[in-house]
């Protein structure tokens, strides 16, 4: 009886603790922190370029994202931002995503936030610049001396400059004239930093054979040196006519590039997946691209709708596949092929099956994401064909590595609850 009593008390304590965790974390799933992404009722915060004391967005649910106290972004090599007022990140979420990587730059002797995209970060903050080699620095705002009403130096020691700012643009530092700065590396002086930002990270276009559509991309030089930019489409180049594929950008200059996307009259209907590679100043960035080519008079119509847009590596992604037979030939068997693809042209997994269709058909299908799939965007691709006639559809989802703590707790709770019920019944019989 003593042993059973100990078991009984232990189980009750564990169930109480389990209930606490379920209440605390209900509504979102905790993932492995190595992925640096939040899966939180549909909201993903992308911030893998930051480290150190950066706020653990991973552990914040939607309501907590509405008021983040002392929000911090740090790059341990170059600097840090600590916001002095509470931040509501949800006001900048678009389609359940918020990309801090693309809109916050912490590099050598420079901190910048694109507050056009991140209006929630237009707040007073304390900035840290690491690794400086000045004797008597002053703060620059957009390359000009910052007014004392906007910038206030708190401390400068050990190469770290700490200062307050009232709002955001581009901040850096320089030596006050008349003070000699020791040389840095060969040739002396401060290294000029290169960087640029893009106004989008995905282009998805559907067009009929013989049709042309125009997309634009805006590139902005946010660095400290003139950039020579090159643009090169990968895997989808045959569908694109780029207005300029190489040019120079001055400091803080922006350029809008026209991309005419077209399909030839005899182009095979399919979904073509690739990316646009943009390089400048030793930096490479990508715009993922999907070109869906549709027959002029389509006999099939296919659409894909992923049920959950954020998937843990090793789990299954589930999609609703809707098909319509618009041809005269009814009651036919069609071949349905579906796969998980990345934007580098690789197929991670696939299946195909023969299905009977008359007019319209909706099915749900699952594919497992490999457990070693890196964090990033992927495509659920579906192609329907009958003879030499085919049509395709796609949807995009994000893969995140990790284990769901909540699911694990729930499973353990069910197992222990079953053991408890068994012991109670057994004790009652005795």
ZAMARGU-4260 file (C-alpha; in steps of 0.2 Angstrom, whole numbers, plus 5000, padded with zeros to 4 digits):
<rodrens>
0) 5000/5000/5000 | 5014/5012/5004 | 5022/5009/4986 | 5005/5012/4978 | 5002/5028/4989
5) 5019/5035/4983 | 5015/5031/4965 | 4998/5039/4966 | 5005/5055/4974 | 5019/5056/4961
10) 5006/5054/4947 | 4995/5067/4954 | 5010/5079/4955 | 5015/5076/4938 | 4997/5079/4931
15) 4997/5095/4940 | 5013/5101/4933 | 5007/5095/4916 | 4991/5105/4917 | 5002/5120/4921
20) 5013/5118/4905 | 4997/5115/4895 | 4989/5131/4901 | 5005/5141/4900 | 5009/5136/4882
25) 4992/5132/4875 | 4990/5141/4858 | 5007/5138/4851 | 5021/5125/4849 | 5038/5127/4856
30) 5051/5123/4843 | 5070/5120/4843 | 5078/5137/4846 | 5091/5133/4833 | 5079/5137/4819
35) 5076/5155/4826 | 5058/5156/4821 | 5042/5157/4830 | 5027/5146/4826 | 5013/5154/4835
40) 4995/5153/4830 | 5001/5156/4812 | 5014/5170/4815 | 5032/5167/4810 | 5046/5179/4816
45) 5061/5176/4805 | 5077/5182/4814 | 5090/5169/4812 | 5103/5183/4808 | 5103/5189/4826
50) 5110/5180/4841 | 5117/5184/4859 | 5104/5193/4870 | 5091/5194/4856 | 5073/5192/4862
55) 5067/5174/4862 | 5052/5177/4850 | 5051/5158/4850 | 5043/5158/4867 | 5030/5172/4864
60) 5012/5169/4859 | 5002/5181/4849 | 4996/5192/4864 | 5014/5193/4870 | 5020/5199/4853
65) 5008/5214/4855 | 5018/5221/4869 | 5037/5216/4870 | 5046/5224/4885 | 5065/5228/4882
70) 5064/5220/4865 | 5082/5216/4860 | 5091/5212/4843 | 5109/5208/4843 | 5123/5203/4832
75) 5137/5199/4844 | 5150/5204/4831 | 5144/5221/4827 | 5131/5228/4839 | 5114/5228/4848
80) 5097/5237/4849 | 5087/5238/4865 | 5070/5247/4863 | 5065/5258/4877 | 5047/5257/4874
85) 5036/5241/4872 | 5035/5235/4854 | 5019/5228/4846 | 5026/5217/4832 | 5009/5211/4826
90) 5005/5227/4818 | 5019/5223/4805 | 5014/5205/4801 | 5009/5202/4783 | 5002/5185/4778
95) 5007/5178/4795 | 5026/5182/4793 | 5037/5196/4799 | 5055/5196/4792 | 5067/5205/4804
100) 5082/5199/4794 | 5077/5209/4778 | 5073/5225/4787 | 5085/5226/4802 | 5104/5228/4798
105) 5117/5227/4812 | 5134/5227/4803 | 5151/5235/4807 | 5149/5253/4813 | 5131/5254/4807
110) 5113/5250/4813 | 5098/5253/4802 | 5080/5249/4803 | 5068/5250/4788 | 5053/5258/4797
115) 5043/5259/4781 | 5041/5240/4783 | 5043/5239/4802 | 5033/5254/4809 | 5032/5245/4826
120) 5051/5248/4828 | 5049/5267/4826 | 5053/5270/4844 | 5067/5277/4856 | 5081/5264/4858
125) 5098/5261/4865 | 5111/5256/4852 | 5128/5248/4854 | 5141/5248/4841 | 5155/5235/4844
130) 5173/5234/4839 | 5176/5253/4835 | 5193/5260/4835 | 5190/5278/4838 | 5198/5289/4851
135) 5184/5302/4852 | 5169/5296/4842 | 5153/5306/4837 | 5136/5299/4830 | 5131/5300/4812
140) 5113/5300/4807 | 5111/5296/4788 | 5129/5300/4786 | 5127/5318/4794 | 5131/5323/4812
145) 5117/5318/4823 | 5109/5332/4833 | 5110/5331/4852 | 5091/5331/4853 | 5090/5315/4844
150) 5106/5306/4849 | 5114/5305/4866 | 5131/5296/4870 | 5130/5286/4886 | 5147/5278/4886
155) 5162/5274/4875 | 5175/5261/4881 | 5184/5246/4875 | 5178/5250/4857 | 5160/5249/4862
160) 5149/5265/4859 | 5133/5266/4868 | 5120/5279/4864 | 5102/5283/4864 | 5091/5288/4849
165) 5073/5295/4848 | 5068/5286/4832 | 5076/5276/4818 | 5085/5278/4801 | 5104/5274/4798
170) 5116/5277/4813 | 5135/5275/4813 | 5150/5284/4821 | 5165/5293/4816 | 5181/5301/4824
175) 5179/5319/4828 | 5191/5329/4817 | 5207/5333/4824 | 5209/5316/4833 | 5220/5303/4824
180) 5212/5286/4822 | 5224/5271/4822 | 5223/5262/4805 | 5212/5246/4804 | 5220/5233/4793
185) 5230/5236/4777 | 5228/5253/4770 | 5221/5261/4786 | 5204/5269/4789 | 5187/5261/4793
190) 5181/5247/4782 | 5167/5252/4771 | 5152/5240/4773 | 5141/5234/4759 | 5123/5230/4761
195) 5106/5231/4751 | 5088/5227/4754 | 5074/5220/4743 | 5056/5224/4744 | 5050/5206/4742
200) 5056/5188/4744 | 5043/5179/4733 | 5036/5181/4715 | 5022/5170/4710 | 5013/5172/4694
205) 5000/5162/4684 | 4998/5165/4666 | 4991/5157/4650 | 5001/5151/4635 | 5006/5166/4625
210) 5002/5178/4640 | 5014/5191/4648 | 5014/5199/4665 | 5025/5212/4673 | 5032/5211/4691
215) 5044/5223/4699 | 5058/5222/4712 | 5065/5237/4721 | 5083/5236/4727 | 5090/5249/4739
220) 5108/5252/4744 | 5109/5253/4763 | 5128/5251/4764 | 5142/5263/4765 | 5149/5260/4748
225) 5144/5260/4729 | 5137/5243/4725 | 5138/5234/4708 | 5122/5224/4707 | 5119/5209/4696
230) 5103/5200/4694 | 5102/5182/4688 | 5087/5171/4687 | 5090/5152/4691 | 5079/5139/4683
235) 5065/5151/4678 | 5076/5162/4667 | 5067/5157/4651 | 5051/5165/4657 | 5059/5182/4661
240) 5065/5197/4652 | 5074/5209/4665 | 5075/5227/4661 | 5093/5228/4669 | 5103/5214/4675
245) 5118/5224/4680 | 5120/5242/4686 | 5127/5252/4700 | 5119/5260/4716 | 5125/5275/4725
250) 5124/5276/4744 | 5106/5276/4749 | 5100/5275/4731 | 5085/5264/4726 | 5081/5256/4709
255) 5065/5248/4703 | 5068/5234/4690 | 5055/5228/4678 | 5053/5209/4676 | 5042/5204/4661
260) 5036/5186/4664 | 5030/5177/4648 | 5025/5160/4642 | 5027/5154/4624 | 5012/5148/4614
265) 5019/5131/4614 | 5025/5131/4632 | 5021/5115/4642 | 5008/5119/4656 | 5017/5116/4672
270) 5022/5125/4688 | 5041/5131/4686 | 5050/5134/4702 | 5066/5143/4704 | 5073/5159/4711
275) 5081/5176/4706 | 5099/5178/4713 | 5104/5196/4717 | 5122/5200/4721 | 5131/5216/4726
280) 5146/5220/4737 | 5150/5202/4741 | 5132/5199/4747 | 5120/5187/4739 | 5101/5188/4741
285) 5087/5178/4733 | 5069/5180/4728 | 5060/5164/4727 | 5049/5162/4711 | 5035/5151/4705
290) 5029/5153/4687 | 5012/5143/4683 | 5009/5141/4665 | 4991/5137/4660 | 4984/5131/4644
295) 4975/5144/4634 | 4959/5134/4635 | 4962/5123/4650 | 4954/5106/4651 | 4960/5104/4669
300) 4960/5117/4683 | 4971/5113/4699 | 4973/5122/4715 | 4982/5118/4731 | 4979/5125/4748
305) 4990/5119/4762 | 4981/5117/4778 | 4995/5122/4790 | 5008/5134/4783 | 5021/5131/4796
310) 5028/5113/4797 | 5041/5105/4809 | 5055/5095/4800 | 5051/5077/4800 | 5032/5080/4801
315) 5019/5078/4787 | 5012/5093/4777 | 4994/5091/4772 | 4986/5100/4757 | 4968/5101/4750
320) 4970/5098/4731 | 4955/5104/4721 | 4953/5098/4703 | 4940/5102/4689 | 4938/5093/4673
325) 4933/5106/4660 | 4934/5095/4645 | 4921/5086/4635 | 4927/5069/4640 | 4920/5065/4657
330) 4922/5050/4669 | 4940/5047/4666 | 4955/5041/4676 | 4968/5055/4679 | 4986/5053/4686
335) 4989/5064/4701 | 5007/5068/4705 | 5012/5078/4721 | 5029/5083/4728 | 5038/5094/4740
340) 5051/5104/4731 | 5063/5118/4737 | 5068/5133/4726 | 5084/5125/4721 | 5076/5113/4710
345) 5077/5098/4722 | 5062/5086/4726 | 5062/5081/4744 | 5047/5068/4743 | 5034/5064/4731
350) 5019/5052/4727 | 5008/5048/4712 | 4991/5039/4710 | 4977/5036/4698 | 4961/5044/4702
355) 4943/5044/4694 | 4936/5061/4691 | 4919/5066/4682 | 4918/5085/4684 | 4926/5091/4700
360) 4935/5082/4714 | 4943/5088/4731 | 4956/5077/4740 | 4967/5079/4755 | 4985/5072/4753
365) 5000/5072/4765 | 5019/5071/4762 | 5032/5069/4775 | 5045/5083/4776 | 5063/5075/4779
370) 5069/5077/4796 | 5085/5085/4790 | 5076/5098/4779 | 5084/5115/4783 | 5073/5130/4789
375) 5065/5139/4774 | 5052/5141/4761 | 5046/5125/4751 | 5033/5122/4738 | 5019/5109/4738
380) 5018/5105/4720 | 5003/5095/4711 | 5002/5090/4693 | 4986/5082/4686 | 4987/5074/4669
385) 4977/5063/4656 | 4987/5058/4641 | 4997/5073/4635 | 4985/5085/4644 | 4991/5092/4661
390) 4989/5106/4673 | 4997/5110/4689 | 4995/5120/4705 | 5006/5125/4720 | 5006/5132/4737
395) 5021/5138/4748 | 5024/5134/4766 | 5038/5136/4779 | 5048/5122/4787 | 5054/5123/4805
400) 5065/5111/4814 | 5060/5106/4832 | 5049/5096/4843 | 5032/5101/4850 | 5034/5102/4869
405) 5015/5103/4870 | 5012/5088/4860 | 5025/5078/4870 | 5016/5083/4887 | 4999/5079/4880
410) 5005/5061/4875 | 5014/5058/4892 | 4998/5065/4901 | 4987/5052/4892 | 4999/5038/4896
415) 5000/5042/4914 | 4982/5045/4916 | 4979/5028/4909 | 4991/5020/4922 | 4982/5030/4935
420) 4965/5023/4930 | 4972/5006/4929 | 4979/5007/4947 | 4963/5014/4954 | 4952/5001/4947
425) 4964/4987/4952 | 4965/4994/4970 | 4946/4995/4970 | 4944/4977/4966 | 4956/4972/4980
</rodrens>
